[in-house]
Amino acid sequence: MDGADEVRFGRFLLQRHPRRLLMDGAPVELGARALGVLLALIDAKGAIVRKDDLLSCVWPGRAIEENNLTFQIHALRKALGSDRDVIRTIPRLGYFFAGDIETRNEEKRAAGTPIARTNIAAPVDTLIGRNDELEELLGLQTSCRLLTLTGPGGIGKTRLAIELARRLVPSFSGGAWFVDLATLTDAALLSATIASALELRFSGVEATLETIAAALAGQDVLLVLDNCEHLIDAAARTAEVLLQRAEGVRILATSREPLRASGETVYRVPALTTPEHGVSTADEILRHGAIQLFIARLRAADARSAVKETQLATTAEICRRLDGIPLAIELAASQAGSVGIDQVAAQLDNRFQLLTTGRRTALPRHQTLRATLDWSYELLHEPERTVLRSLAVFKGPFSLEAASAVASGADISLAQVIGGVADLVAKSLIVGDMDPAGYYRLLDTTRDYALGKLAESGEHDKLSRRHAEYYQARLEHAEAEWKTRLASEWRAEYGREIDNLRTALDWAFSPEGDPALGIQLAAAAVPLWLEMALFTEGHVWAGKALQVLNVTDHGTPREMVLQIILGLSRMLTIGTDEVARAALMRGREIAEALNDTEYELRALLALTNFSQRLE
């Protein structure tokens, strides 16, 4: 409770002063030791409390046999009655409190208590229907250093991994760190991505597996590698190297297939449970996770919506035919909030013929989600469809300003774009990241689907051009602020644009793109590459830009920054060859001619470093 006067969970109210437990307002007969156990578990906020720690907390300074603790746990569960499952056991380890709690006043951390470091944000919703899986995973993680959650897209691997990691944060003195690989397409950038998530910076060198492992040596760290399937070989090698060279590291991975790495334990995430055909009583239907998720998301979509008892059988049929896949159920529930449960069921009859066999585990993941998205897309109004297609050009987080700049045009107004984004968030087709900057993103599956629709519309290149032009302007603004803002603030604001920068450059230098725009974009990106030590990318893109440089750009600030980033990044990634030296010399020559002392100094420092490396 950490100083909170009262904590409420379910029908119960736990008070600290005086220490007592109430159920529906009436006192519950419970001994002081059992109350102490309950307090300790609630104070841990869902983390595992080891048996030894509970004994020390409830019987301080005394040598007590473990069977005394077992007796108090039994008494506590008996007092909780039908809510006994909020006290969960992790065999051979300890216990944790699995209930949802509300405190009367703001919780305060006791002075001197260490705060575990993590970049894992608190989820904005409750994980539903996964208590059994969480308990099993909490037990598994004690005996393995590499635990991989596998399963089809939309099954909830990421959400389950986040919940598991958050509960384990207090168990790792070095913190728990989440690395999202969903938007990463180049395996060569994996080390830099991990280092960035871990907040590791290496002066003068690029992040490698070896430097990361050295930095983590001696630390007790949980690393969550999310969405590994498209980088499976690199992810497997990364896991093996880090586990071999940093003994305190544990890795939790998610992937559509096992990493097949040494020491890996694979956990196949099941679908949410659904009622069998013929189950008709309300109690039997409501105990299944798929039904609970549907009801919760329906209420979230429309607070006045509810599933009537007469609609439970229809709801069960919807969840069965969606194979208990959480993403599909959430999409269905969001639409039910608008058109009603019966209309959703009718749409399933027309759209989801692949699900009629009832063999959920045998159905291809892509077909299942495509059917869900086909149906959801057809229920959208045309402005919403246009916005969704347009936003498919974004990869990673994007702001409302970015969405408006790219999606609005002659065929759709700015107001329609803003309204469309809000509607798509409400209908679970866009994720609204809960941060002060108000960024949004598309789920991978939704983006893949929307890209297909964008290609069908014939507008892919038009939207990709707008996207690249927006990020060129955005990064030119970033360059202007580079010298005036705190580095940490600058990186926090502009570092999140890296995935969209990569996407824009990919298009600009593609056969359908615009190399001139690509040159401008690459030049504008130089401060970002330098500040984030992304030397491999700087080398690749500066090289491409200089290969197609127009004669009118020779001797300009644009060529200057491209030559310097090419020489510096090549020196740091490949070595001290003539190409690197020539690029730095050319950059210094242009800087001198332009009287740009800042970049002349950068070039001279790089050339000095070059010479020192030759010695």
Secondary structure, 3 states (H helix, E strand, C coil): CCCCCEEEECCEEEECCCCEEEECCEECCCCHHHHHHHHHHHHCCCCCEEHHHHHHHHCCCCCCCHHHHHHHHHHHHHHHHHHHHHEEEECCCEEEECCCCEECCCCCCCCCCCCCCECCCCCCCCCCCCHHHHHHHHHHCCCCCEEEEECCCCCCHHHHHHHHHHHHHHHCCCCEEEEECCCCCCHHHHHHHHHHHCCCCCCCCCCCHHHHHHHHCCCCEEEEEECCHHHHHHHHHHHHHHHHHCCCEEEEEEECCCCCCCCEEEEECCCCCCCCCCCCCHHHHHCCHHHHHHHHHHHHHCCCCCCCHHHHHHHHHHHHHCCCCHHHHHHHHHHHHHHCHHHHHHHHHHHCHHHCCCCHHHCCHHHHHHHHHHHHHHCCCHHHHHHHHHHCCCCCCECHHHHHHHHCECCECHHHHHHHHHHHHHCCCCEECCCCCCCEECCHHHHHHHHHHHHHHCCHHHHHHHHHHHHHHHHHHHHHHCCCCCHHHHHHHHHHHHHHHHHHHHHHCCCCCCHHHHHHHHHHCHHHHHHCCCHHHHHHHHHHHHHCCCHHHCCCHHHHHHHHHHHHHHHHHCCCCHHHHHHHHHHHHHHHHHCCHHHHHHHHHHHHHHHHHHC
